[in-house]
C-alpha cells in the first residue's frame, strides 16, 4: 500500500510540475519573445489611422465595393471577409456553381473596369482564396483598377499608379511568390489624398 501511494504522489507531483512549466512558464517565455522580437505581428499587424483608430489588419482583407476604392479578391468566408468563417468554398474545378460564379465575376469585373470582352482578367479578381481573407491582390489586378479609381476620385492615373507602387509588397525573400498590393493600405493612402 505504501508503494502504491508513493507512485501516486510521484505522478501527481510530475503532473503539477509539467502543468506549471507547459501551461505557465513556457507560454510566458513565448509571449515575451514575441513581444520583444515580433511586436507588430504578435499583436495582429493592426493598421492604425492618424487619429489613433484601428481600421483593420495588414493580414486580413476587407470588403470594398465603392468605385472610389480598389476592390479585393472575392471572399468565400461567410458573407465576405468574416474572420470567424475563414475558409474556401470547397467547390472543385468541375463544379457548375463555381464555373457560373466565375463567369459572372469576369463579366462584372470587365464592366466595372471598362475592359473589353476579350481582355484577360486576373485569376485573383474572380476566384476566392483558400482562407477567404487575403488582404492582397496581384499587381496586375490593381493596375487594371487604376483607371476606374482615378476617374471616381478625380485624380490623375499617374498619381493612383504611384500609390499602387508605394503599396506593393515584393516577393518573399526576393524570390518566392509574386508581388502583391495590400488593398486596405492602398485604399487608406487614397483617402489621405483628399
Secondary structure, DSSP 8 states (H G I E B T S, - for coil): -HHHHHHHHHHHHHHHHHHHIIIIIHHHHHHHHHHHH-HHHHTT-EEE-TTS-EEEETTS-----STTS-------STTTT-GGG-------TT-HHHHHHHHHHHHHHHHHTT--TTS---GGGTS--SSS---EEEHHHHHHHHHHHHHHHT--HHHHHHHHHHTEE--BTTTBS--EEEHHHHHHHHHTT-
